């Protein structure tokens, strides 16, 4: 499960400013969570939407600094999200700037699932779909809050799980990037603002799930 917040709507012109990954097993149970702010190396974009200000990013890593570990999180996984094509486009653009091509992997879009499986009362936004599914409220427009809600929405719309797609995803070869020297950048979660930095121990726990298969 992946969600990105960006400096604008164009994956070609704008940059990722926050991302989150919620790791799920084939039965769609949560295995681990990861989130970090990302230095976009330029303007932060619509603060009134994502709530991120330039001062929040002073300790944030650049995308290239987290790219190797993020590949480890996504390797062998089904790429899932709400309007997941948009999230993939931003990730593909960021990796493209590093000379890396993301492989084609199975994708699951909760927006499309909700369109088919839920009563439509207020559109197809994540908030509208979550309300239609009877899910409780969450902190919208934070990458981790959105990813958590999307994971619950996926479980509601796909109760049978995603074992078939997981098997397909596990067989796909992913590129490998060396970790930046001398050490990987720390993850800077939004809940750590303004001064604390998310501990590397949590990051290592989440990375350890990456090879187990899931969404």
ZIFENPE-V527060 format. One record per pair of residues at least 4 apart in sequence whose C-alpha atoms are under 6 Angstrom apart, sorted by the first residue. I is the first residue (numbers start at 1). J is the second residue. Records with the same first field share a line. If there is no record, write none. Layout:
I = J / J
This chain:
1 = 21 / 22 / 80 / 81 / 215
2 = 20 / 21 / 81
3 = 19 / 20 / 143 / 147
4 = 18 / 19 / 87 / 143
5 = 17 / 18
6 = 15 / 16 / 17
7 = 14 / 15 / 44 / 45
8 = 14 / 45
10 = 14
11 = 90
15 = 40
17 = 37 / 38 / 40
18 = 36 / 37 / 38
19 = 35 / 36 / 143
20 = 34 / 35 / 143 / 144
21 = 33 / 34
22 = 32 / 33
23 = 30 / 31 / 32
24 = 28 / 29 / 30 / 31 / 214 / 215
25 = 29 / 214
26 = 161 / 162 / 163 / 214
27 = 161
28 = 161
32 = 206
35 = 189
36 = 187 / 188 / 189
37 = 60 / 188 / 189
38 = 60 / 61 / 62
39 = 57 / 60 / 61 / 62
47 = 51 / 52
50 = 141
60 = 188
63 = 67
65 = 185
68 = 177 / 179
71 = 75
73 = 207 / 210
76 = 169 / 170 / 213
77 = 169 / 213 / 214 / 215
78 = 106 / 107 / 166 / 169 / 215
79 = 107
80 = 107 / 108 / 109
81 = 109
82 = 109 / 110 / 111
83 = 109 / 111
84 = 109
88 = 92
92 = 96
95 = 100
96 = 100 / 101
105 = 169
110 = 114 / 154
113 = 117
114 = 118
122 = 128
123 = 128
124 = 128 / 129
126 = 130
130 = 135
131 = 135
139 = 145
140 = 146
154 = 158
155 = 159
166 = 214
179 = 184
180 = 184
187 = 198
188 = 197 / 198
189 = 198
192 = 196 / 197
